[in-house]
Amino acid sequence: MALSTAFNVDGDTWALTNHVQDALRERHRGYLPPGSCELVPLSPALTASNALECTVLAVVPTMRVPEDVSWNVDLVYECTWNLLSALWRWNRGERPEGAQRVERVLMTGLGTGWGRIGYERCARQMVLAALNFARGWGERPRWDDVEGRVEEIARTRRL
């Protein structure tokens, strides 16, 4: 509810939730699976309502309902990768006409509340996903080419 409070429009704390649910219903028949990412442009009223003047909200679910998801060993890595992929496509031009590039991202830990994913595992997987995304995977990588990165990811599972 913290985001809904921060983005309330004329006292309506459901304004952000309703806006996002409308977008998800239109683009995904109302359901965005855990690990996915959808960038939702905010209405002028929602943009004006928040102190940071955010114009886009990234919806990155880590669970269907509030529950322990710590068993999912790569969840944070996958969510972060999908967020970065969505931002990359958006900034390459796959965005609504008139929408601006996303230059800054403010986010919390993924799955660290109800999901019970430890802060250290979350942070390491987020950083590792960002590092691997920045490095890229090369042209037509083969299994031998990715073994080192797979091991890097596996080491974060033990945290």
C-alpha positions as CSV (number, residue, x, y, z in Angstrom):
1,M,0.0,0.0,0.0
2,A,3.0,2.3,0.3
3,L,3.1,2.9,-3.5
4,S,-0.7,3.4,-3.6
5,T,-0.4,6.0,-0.9
6,A,2.5,7.7,-2.6
7,F,0.6,7.8,-6.0
8,N,-2.9,8.7,-4.7
9,V,-4.9,11.1,-6.8
10,D,-7.2,13.4,-5.0
11,G,-7.2,11.1,-2.0
12,D,-8.0,8.0,-4.1
13,T,-5.4,5.4,-2.9
14,W,-6.8,2.9,-5.4
15,A,-5.8,5.1,-8.4
16,L,-2.5,3.4,-9.1
17,T,-3.8,-0.1,-8.5
18,N,-6.8,0.5,-10.8
19,H,-4.5,2.0,-13.5
20,V,-2.1,-0.9,-13.4
21,Q,-5.0,-3.5,-13.3
22,D,-6.5,-1.8,-16.4
23,A,-3.2,-2.1,-18.2
24,L,-2.7,-5.7,-17.2
25,R,-6.2,-6.6,-18.3
26,E,-5.6,-5.0,-21.7
27,R,-2.2,-6.6,-22.3
28,H,-2.2,-9.8,-20.4
29,R,-5.9,-10.7,-19.8
30,G,-5.5,-9.5,-16.2
31,Y,-2.6,-11.7,-15.0
32,L,1.1,-11.2,-15.1
33,P,3.0,-14.3,-14.1
34,P,5.7,-14.2,-11.4
35,G,9.1,-13.4,-13.0
36,S,7.6,-11.3,-15.8
37,C,7.8,-7.5,-16.3
38,E,5.4,-5.0,-17.8
39,L,6.2,-1.3,-18.1
40,V,3.0,0.7,-17.5
41,P,3.0,4.4,-18.5
42,L,1.3,6.5,-15.9
43,S,-1.4,8.9,-16.5
44,P,-0.7,12.6,-16.1
45,A,-2.7,12.6,-12.9
46,L,-0.6,9.8,-11.5
47,T,2.7,11.4,-12.6
48,A,1.7,14.7,-11.0
49,S,0.7,12.9,-7.8
50,N,4.1,11.5,-6.9
51,A,7.0,13.5,-5.5
52,L,9.5,11.9,-7.9
53,E,7.4,12.6,-11.0
54,C,7.6,9.0,-12.1
55,T,6.1,8.5,-15.6
56,V,6.4,4.7,-15.9
57,L,5.8,1.9,-13.4
58,A,7.5,-1.4,-13.8
59,V,5.2,-4.3,-12.7
60,V,7.5,-7.1,-11.7
61,P,5.6,-9.7,-9.7
62,T,7.6,-12.2,-7.6
63,M,4.5,-14.2,-6.5
64,R,0.8,-14.8,-7.3
65,V,-0.3,-14.0,-3.7
66,P,1.7,-13.1,-0.6
67,E,3.6,-16.2,0.2
68,D,7.1,-17.6,0.9
69,V,8.9,-17.9,-2.5
70,S,12.4,-18.4,-1.1
71,W,12.4,-21.9,-2.6
72,N,12.7,-20.3,-6.1
73,V,16.4,-20.0,-6.2
74,D,16.7,-17.8,-9.4
75,L,13.6,-15.7,-9.0
76,V,15.3,-12.4,-8.3
77,Y,17.8,-12.9,-11.1
78,E,15.1,-13.7,-13.6
79,C,12.9,-10.8,-12.5
80,T,15.8,-8.4,-12.7
81,W,16.8,-9.7,-16.2
82,N,13.2,-9.3,-17.4
83,L,13.0,-5.7,-15.9
84,L,16.3,-4.8,-17.7
85,S,15.0,-6.3,-21.0
86,A,11.8,-4.4,-20.8
87,L,13.7,-1.2,-20.1
88,W,16.1,-1.9,-23.0
89,R,13.2,-2.4,-25.4
90,W,11.4,0.6,-24.1
91,N,14.4,2.9,-24.6
92,R,15.0,1.4,-28.1
93,G,11.6,2.7,-29.1
94,E,9.1,0.0,-28.1
95,R,7.0,2.4,-26.1
96,P,3.8,4.5,-26.6
97,E,4.1,7.5,-28.9
98,G,5.2,10.5,-26.9
99,A,6.6,8.5,-24.0
100,Q,10.0,9.5,-22.8
101,R,13.0,7.2,-22.3
102,V,13.5,5.8,-18.8
103,E,16.8,7.2,-17.4
104,R,16.5,6.3,-13.7
105,V,15.1,3.4,-11.9
106,L,14.1,3.3,-8.2
107,M,13.3,-0.1,-6.8
108,T,13.1,-2.1,-3.7
109,G,14.4,-5.6,-3.1
110,L,12.4,-8.3,-4.9
111,G,10.7,-10.9,-2.8
112,T,12.4,-9.7,0.4
113,G,9.2,-9.1,2.4
114,W,6.4,-11.7,2.2
115,G,8.6,-13.7,-0.2
116,R,11.3,-14.3,2.5
117,I,14.2,-14.0,0.1
118,G,17.2,-13.0,2.0
119,Y,18.6,-9.5,1.4
120,E,22.0,-10.7,0.5
121,R,20.8,-13.2,-2.1
122,C,18.4,-10.6,-3.5
123,A,21.2,-7.9,-3.8
124,R,23.7,-10.3,-5.3
125,Q,21.2,-11.7,-7.9
126,M,20.1,-8.1,-8.8
127,V,23.7,-7.0,-9.3
128,L,24.7,-10.2,-11.2
129,A,21.7,-9.8,-13.5
130,A,22.6,-6.2,-14.2
131,L,26.3,-7.1,-14.8
132,N,25.4,-10.0,-17.2
133,F,22.9,-7.9,-19.0
134,A,25.5,-5.2,-19.5
135,R,28.0,-7.7,-20.7
136,G,25.5,-9.5,-23.0
137,W,25.8,-13.1,-23.9
138,G,27.6,-12.7,-27.2
139,E,26.7,-13.9,-30.6
140,R,25.2,-17.4,-30.7
141,P,26.7,-18.6,-27.4
142,R,27.1,-22.3,-26.9
143,W,26.9,-24.3,-23.7
144,D,30.6,-24.1,-23.1
145,D,30.4,-20.3,-23.4
146,V,27.9,-19.8,-20.6
147,E,29.1,-22.3,-18.0
148,G,31.0,-19.6,-16.1
149,R,28.0,-17.4,-15.7
150,V,25.8,-20.3,-14.8
151,E,28.2,-21.1,-12.0
152,E,28.1,-17.4,-10.9
153,I,24.3,-17.6,-10.7
154,A,24.4,-20.9,-8.8
155,R,26.7,-19.4,-6.1
156,T,24.0,-16.9,-5.3
157,R,21.5,-19.7,-4.6
158,R,23.4,-20.7,-1.4
159,L,22.9,-17.4,0.3
